[in-house]
Each structure stands twice: as structure tokens, then as C-alpha cells.
Amino acid sequence: MKNKLFLGLVAIMFVTVFASCDKVPQAEIDAANAALVEAQTAGAEMYIPQDYLIVKDSLNAILEKVEVQKSKFFKKFGECKEQLVGVTTLATDLKAKTEVRKEEVKKELEVALEEVKVVMEENNTLLTKAPKGKEGKAALEQIKAELVVLETSIVEATNMLTNGDFLAGLDKVKATKEKAASINEELKAAIAKVRR
């Protein structure tokens, strides 16, 4: 009788011990992963890379803690659950921040495209006024060829704007604008030299 009572108490103790062990917070893990994937799909990795890496690293650190807890006899996932909920919130906020940043870059690209078009129009006007002497003719041909390349870059950047590739488009426009401004200064200097 004592043996049965003892075995019964041991069984109850084991049930209590195992019942007190937490279960892996799989729902929270899935939610955090899904929120991070959504932020990545929105472009967080490109538009706000530092913030994206912080959230990604935080999630990885929590997942490591979960693995450590899994290996323990008495598993406690309470802190991990809270942290996973926090990472899910951060990832959701990250997606919203990404959308805001994308809109900012889009507007910056649109403005830069308009500015470079103005410089290119001025360059075409200055090209007609540029000196066409012996030395000037070869330089003008080279400038004309460069302007054609710049016009192509503007078309490509406009296509990037249309396709939603705002960062690459902005980089292309900035480089085009810089080159167009350089040609503009060169043409103005050549015209001023002839007038003197």
C-alpha cells in the first residue's frame, strides 16, 4: 500500500513538474518571422538597412535564447514570449517606416529628375552658342556624345521611377546631374573665353 501511495505521489510530482514547463512560443515566433518578412518585402533592407538589421539581429538573439531554454530540463519561455511580441511590434513599425522612406526617396527622385532636365535643356542651348573653331569642333562632338548618354540615363531613371526602383533611380539621377552640371560649366567657360 505504501508503495502504491509513494508511486502515486511520484507520478503526481512528475505531472506537476512537466506541467510547469513552458511550451515553445511557436505562435509568437511565427508572428515575429512573418512581420520581419513583410518589412523585408516592403524594402526595409534597402531603404532603412540599419533599422532592419537591428530588428533581425534582435529576433535571432531571441531565437537563440529559445533554443537554450529548449535544452533545459525546466523550460521557461515567458521572457522570450514578451521579447518576441516586442520584435513583432518593431518589425510592423519597420514596415511603416519603410513606406514613409520610400515615399521620401520617390519625391527626391522626382525633384532630381526635373532639375537634371532643366540643366540638360540649358546644355543644349549653350551647345548652339559654343565656339565651333578647329579645336572647339572636336570638343563639341564629344560633348554631344556625352549629352546623348546623359539623356539615356535620364530615360532609364524615369523608368526606374515608374517601376518603383527609387533608390537605384536616385543614384543614377545624381550621377547624371553631376555630369550634366560639369558639362554646363565647361560650355559656359568656353563661351566666356570666346567673348573675351
N, C-alpha and C positions, 0 to 999 in steps of 0.2 A: 504494500500500500504506500509505504514511504517512497519507494522507487517511482511509482506512478505519479505521486504528488510532485516529487523532485523533477521528473521528466516533464510534467505539465508546466511547472514554473520555468524550467529552462526553455521550453517551447514558447511560452508567453514572452519571456525575455528576448528571445531571438526575433519574434514578430515585432516587438516594440522597437528593438534596435533597427531592424530593417525598415520599419515604417517611418522611423525618424530620419532616415537618409533621404535627402532630396533627390528628385529626379532631374535629369539633364534638362535645362531650359531650352528645349528644341524649338518651341514656338517663337521664343524671343530671338534665338539665333537666326532662324529663318527670316523673321521680320527685319532684323538688322542687316542681314545679307541682301535682302530684296531692296531695302531702302538705299543701300550703297550702290547696288547695280543700277537703280533708277537714276541716282545722281550721276553715275558714270555715263549712262546712256544720254543724259541731258547735256553732257560735255564738261562736267566738273573737272575731270582730269586735265583738260586743255585750258579751260577758262580761269579756274581758280585752283591750280595744282597744289599749292601749299595746304590749303584747307582740305582738299581731297585726301592728301597723304596723311594728314593728322587724323582724320576720321578712320581711314583704312588701317593705319597703324594701331589706333585705339581698339578697333574691332579685333585685329589679330592678337593683341595683347590679352584681351578678354577671353578669346577662344583658347589661348594657351592656359589661362587660369582654369577654364572649364576642363581641359584635358588633365591638368594637375589634380583637380578635385575628383575626376573620374577614377583616378588611380588610387585614391584614398579609401580606407575602409568606411569611415564616416564622411559621407559626402555632404558638403554644404554649398549650395548654389545661389543662396539668397543675394549675396553681394554681386555675383555675376549677372543675375537677372536684372538687378537695378541698373548696372552698368550697361547691359545690352539695351535696355529701354532708353537710356541716355544716348547711346550711339545711334539708335534708330531715329531719335529726335534730331540729332546733329546731322545725320545723312539726309533727312527730309528737309531740314533748313538749308543744307548744302545745295540741294536741287533747286530750291527757290533762289538762292544767291546766284547760282549758275545762270538761271534765266535772266536775272537782272543784269549780270555782267555781259551776257551775250547781246542783250539789247543795247548796252553802252557801246560795245565794240562795233555793233552794226551801225549805230549812229555816227561813230567816229569814222568808220569806213565810208559812209555816205558823204560826210563832210570832206574827207580827204580826196575822194573821187571828184567832187565838184571843184575843189581847189586845184588839183592837178590839171583838170580840163581847162581851167582859166589860164594857167601857166602855159599849157600846150597851145592854146589859141594865140597867146601873146608871142610865143616862139615862132609860130607860123607867120605871123605878121612881121616880126623882126627879120625873119629869113628873107622876105621880099626886099627889105631895106638894107640888107647886109652887103658889104662890098664884094664885087664879083671879079676882082682882078685876077691876075695869074695865080698868085698864091691863095687867094680867097676862094677860087672856084673849087679846088680840091677839098678845102676845109668845109665848104658849104655842102658838097656831095656827101661828105662823112656825116655832117650834122643832119642832113635829110635822112640818111640811112638810120641814124640813131633815133630820130623822131618817129620813124616808121616802127621801130622796135618798141618805143615807148607807147605808141598808140595801141600796139598789140597787147602790151602789158595792161593797159587801161581796160581793154575789152575783156581780158582774162580776169582781172579783178572784179569787173562788173558781173561777169558770170559767176564768180565765187560768191558775190553778194547775193545773187539770185538763188544760188544753191545752198546758202546758209553756211558757207565756209568762211566765216567772218575774220578769224584770226589770220589765216593764210592770205586772204584778200587784203587785209590791212597791211601786212608785211610787204606785200607786192606793191601796193599803192605808195607806201612810204619810200621804198627804194626808187620807184618811178618818179615820184615827186622830187626827190633829191637830185636825180639825174636831170630832170627837166629844168630844175632851178639852176643847175650848173650850166646847162646849155644856154639858158636865158641870160646868165651873167656873161658868158662867152660872146654871145651875139651883141649884147649891149656894149661890151668893151670894144668889139671890132667896129661897130658903128661909130662910137665915140672917137676912136682912133682916126677914122677917115675924116670925120668932121673937123678935127684939129688940123 
